[in-house]
Amino acid sequence: MTHTPVTRPSAPRIPVFLPWADRIGALLRRWSHAEAAGGIVLLLAAAAALVWANSAWAPAYEALWHAPLSLGLGPWQISQSLHFWVNDALMSVFFLVVGMEIRREMHSGALAQPRQALLPVIAALGGVVAPALVFLAFNAAPPLRNGWAVPTATDIAFAMGVLALLGRGLPPALRVFLLALAIIDDLVAVLIIALFYSGGLQWSQLIVAAAGLAGVFVLQSLGVRRAWAYVLPGAVVWWGIWQTGAHPTLAGVVLGLITPVHALADRESAAPVERVQASLHPWVAFGVMPLFALANAGVPLQGAATEVAGASAVMWGVALALLLGKPLGVVASCWIAVRLRLCALPPGMGWSATLLAGLLAGIGFTMAIFIATLAFDSEALLNAAKLGVLLASATAAVLGLAWGAMLRRRSGASHA
């Protein structure tokens, strides 16, 4: 018997005439089709930060992120630390992608139909309330209780990356459910930041932000679809929100939520919300988020949870809230909703798969560390919270992989 050789399609060539930035972006997009890739890069960046901050070069780590960096245009100039530019400026791009993801899902995705979205909404709310209560059980006194929102967030990239590592054999509805849960979780986290972690607001500066938004709407009304045209009014929105005293990354969410969701039939193959999100995603997944991890995950382990009274309680409160509170809140809220017949589990997805979603939701990483930087002024308490996030996220990932592998084997045995 002769065998006809199987030819595999070769990867599409990248035209040499593309600008270098477009070529790099195309390369990243070709690699980032595997969702696990973003989570792996994020994990490597966090590990590098931990090793660096606990090595002989630890002073260089601190000096790097506190080094001043000035940006200016004519008479306007901003001079801030490199840490500020990562956490407050680059992370605005991350939140822009989050905002566009929420906008797209609300328009035509998992959140478009109220009945379809009800279960992940209830699961997300349960996954916010339960961890907050667990944390407050350990940290009822001020200023420790300021960190109640740290364990409420889910890291989409990490959670979806771990799910992707499990491969096939799990209910297809599980991925949609976890994605919707994580997106709603991010939306709740954004609201928490806006309501609880913005200081005394300078309302007069909202005029500046409003002027930037007006510029965005004018460009949209004129039919301008090029993303670069919105950089200047977007920067004005960012500046205005920053000057109010609110966290400037909220500008990214606002701009993402107002990105057009309809394509022009005669001019575009994809809507701006899809096109811009696809263009930014690899830069966020392999640039912004790893850089954020590198700048924020460098926690000195020696004495991190003992230097200040209450630091140990913060660390264990965050860790247990993510490891126990998250899955408990997700599963219990879903069970109550199903028992009350408000909604039903997605087809093919049982309670074991719901528990897997709850375990993966306990991977808080990026958003949890970000909220911790807003919640604690004390460096010792902040480091303790970060350590709790890192400990819980790593453990939740391992537990999720183990439980998911068992479910996959059980599913394979039942179909044998």
FENURHU-V682716 format. One record per residue. N is the residue number from 1. SS is DSSP state (A for helix, B for strand, O for the rest). PSI is psi in whole degrees, -180 to 180 (999 if undefined). Layout:
BEGIN
n | ss | psi
N | SS | PSI
N | SS | PSI
END
This chain:
BEGIN
n | ss | psi
1 | O | 130
2 | O | 145
3 | O | 125
4 | O | 123
5 | O | 137
6 | O | 123
7 | O | 129
8 | O | 138
9 | O | 134
10 | O | 156
11 | O | 141
12 | O | 138
13 | O | 147
14 | O | 119
15 | O | 136
16 | O | -17
17 | O | -4
18 | O | 145
19 | O | 154
20 | A | -38
21 | A | -41
22 | A | -36
23 | A | -44
24 | A | -43
25 | A | -40
26 | A | -40
27 | A | -44
28 | A | -39
29 | A | -36
30 | A | -34
31 | A | -32
32 | O | 6
33 | O | -24
34 | O | 114
35 | A | -24
36 | A | -24
37 | A | -45
38 | A | -41
39 | A | -36
40 | A | -45
41 | A | -42
42 | A | -43
43 | A | -43
44 | A | -39
45 | A | -42
46 | A | -42
47 | A | -41
48 | A | -40
49 | A | -43
50 | A | -46
51 | A | -45
52 | A | -46
53 | A | -14
54 | O | 22
55 | O | -176
56 | O | -16
57 | O | 18
58 | A | -41
59 | A | -35
60 | A | -35
61 | A | -48
62 | A | -42
63 | A | -37
64 | A | -51
65 | A | -16
66 | A | -1
67 | O | 135
68 | B | 144
69 | B | 125
70 | B | 136
71 | B | 137
72 | B | 159
73 | B | 105
74 | O | -128
75 | O | -12
76 | B | 127
77 | B | 139
78 | B | 129
79 | B | 112
80 | B | 170
81 | B | 159
82 | A | -34
83 | A | -40
84 | A | -45
85 | A | -31
86 | A | -51
87 | A | -35
88 | A | -25
89 | A | -60
90 | A | -36
91 | A | -16
92 | A | -33
93 | A | -40
94 | A | -47
95 | A | -28
96 | A | -45
97 | A | -40
98 | A | -46
99 | A | -42
100 | A | -35
101 | A | -44
102 | A | -45
103 | A | -44
104 | A | -42
105 | A | -33
106 | A | -27
107 | A | -48
108 | A | 17
109 | O | -144
110 | O | -16
111 | O | 8
112 | O | -38
113 | O | 122
114 | A | -43
115 | A | -38
116 | A | -33
117 | A | -13
118 | A | -45
119 | A | -50
120 | A | -29
121 | A | -47
122 | A | -41
123 | A | -43
124 | A | -42
125 | A | -42
126 | A | -36
127 | A | -6
128 | A | -45
129 | A | -48
130 | A | -48
131 | A | -37
132 | A | -42
133 | A | -39
134 | A | -44
135 | A | -45
136 | A | -24
137 | A | -28
138 | A | -22
139 | O | 71
140 | O | -21
141 | O | 148
142 | O | 151
143 | O | 9
144 | A | -37
145 | A | -10
146 | A | -21
147 | A | 17
148 | A | -29
149 | A | -9
150 | A | -47
151 | A | 12
152 | A | -12
153 | O | 152
154 | O | 138
155 | O | 109
156 | A | -49
157 | A | -46
158 | A | -48
159 | A | -47
160 | A | -31
161 | A | -44
162 | A | -41
163 | A | -38
164 | A | -34
165 | A | -28
166 | O | -20
167 | O | -153
168 | O | 172
169 | O | -5
170 | O | 159
171 | O | 130
172 | A | -31
173 | A | -20
174 | A | -41
175 | A | -45
176 | A | -42
177 | A | -47
178 | A | -40
179 | A | -46
180 | A | -42
181 | A | -45
182 | A | -37
183 | A | -46
184 | A | -38
185 | A | -44
186 | A | -40
187 | A | -43
188 | A | -40
189 | A | -40
190 | A | -44
191 | A | -39
192 | A | -44
193 | A | -44
194 | A | -38
195 | A | -34
196 | A | -17
197 | O | 26
198 | O | 127
199 | O | -161
200 | O | 117
201 | O | 140
202 | O | 90
203 | A | -26
204 | A | -29
205 | A | -9
206 | A | -21
207 | A | -40
208 | A | -47
209 | A | -40
210 | A | -37
211 | A | -41
212 | A | -42
213 | A | -38
214 | A | -40
215 | A | -39
216 | A | -46
217 | A | -35
218 | A | -46
219 | A | -40
220 | A | -41
221 | A | -26
222 | O | -2
223 | O | 19
224 | O | 122
225 | O | -4
226 | O | 127
227 | A | -36
228 | A | -25
229 | A | -19
230 | A | 1
231 | A | -46
232 | A | -53
233 | A | -32
234 | A | -39
235 | A | -35
236 | A | -41
237 | A | -45
238 | A | -47
239 | A | -44
240 | A | -44
241 | A | -38
242 | A | -42
243 | A | -21
244 | A | -23
245 | O | -11
246 | O | 163
247 | O | 129
248 | O | -20
249 | O | -19
250 | A | -23
251 | A | -38
252 | A | -42
253 | A | -46
254 | A | -47
255 | A | -36
256 | A | -38
257 | A | -20
258 | O | 10
259 | O | 133
260 | O | 141
261 | O | 1
262 | O | 136
263 | O | 147
264 | O | 119
265 | O | -35
266 | O | -5
267 | O | -20
268 | O | 144
269 | O | -17
270 | O | 150
271 | O | 152
272 | A | -38
273 | A | -33
274 | A | -43
275 | A | -47
276 | A | -40
277 | A | -43
278 | A | -37
279 | A | -38
280 | A | -27
281 | A | -50
282 | A | -34
283 | A | -35
284 | A | -46
285 | A | -36
286 | A | 4
287 | A | -66
288 | A | -51
289 | A | -45
290 | A | -37
291 | A | -39
292 | A | -43
293 | A | -42
294 | A | -36
295 | A | -21
296 | A | -16
297 | O | 1
298 | O | 82
299 | O | 124
300 | O | 118
301 | O | -32
302 | O | 113
303 | O | 12
304 | O | -32
305 | O | 15
306 | O | -6
307 | O | -35
308 | O | 143
309 | O | 129
310 | O | -12
311 | A | -40
312 | A | -40
313 | A | -38
314 | A | -46
315 | A | -51
316 | A | -31
317 | A | -45
318 | A | -48
319 | A | -49
320 | A | -33
321 | A | -40
322 | A | -42
323 | A | -38
324 | A | -45
325 | A | -42
326 | A | -59
327 | A | -37
328 | A | -46
329 | A | -42
330 | A | -51
331 | A | -44
332 | A | -42
333 | A | -38
334 | A | -42
335 | A | -43
336 | A | -44
337 | A | -40
338 | A | -42
339 | A | -35
340 | O | 0
341 | O | 31
342 | O | -32
343 | O | 179
344 | O | 159
345 | O | 147
346 | O | 152
347 | O | 132
348 | O | -3
349 | O | 110
350 | O | -168
351 | A | -28
352 | A | -41
353 | A | -34
354 | A | -39
355 | A | -39
356 | A | -42
357 | A | -40
358 | A | -40
359 | A | -45
360 | A | -29
361 | A | -18
362 | O | -2
363 | O | 98
364 | O | -31
365 | A | -98
366 | A | -57
367 | A | -35
368 | A | -46
369 | A | -38
370 | A | -46
371 | A | -36
372 | A | -38
373 | A | -24
374 | A | -26
375 | A | -32
376 | O | 128
377 | O | -31
378 | O | 127
379 | A | -36
380 | A | -44
381 | A | -38
382 | A | -45
383 | A | -37
384 | A | -43
385 | A | -44
386 | A | -42
387 | A | -40
388 | A | -40
389 | A | -47
390 | A | -45
391 | A | -48
392 | A | -42
393 | A | -43
394 | A | -43
395 | A | -42
396 | A | -38
397 | A | -44
398 | A | -46
399 | A | -40
400 | A | -42
401 | A | -43
402 | A | -47
403 | A | -41
404 | A | -39
405 | A | -39
406 | A | -42
407 | A | -39
408 | A | -42
409 | A | -41
410 | A | -40
411 | A | -40
412 | A | -38
413 | A | -37
414 | A | -24
415 | O | -3
416 | O | 999
END
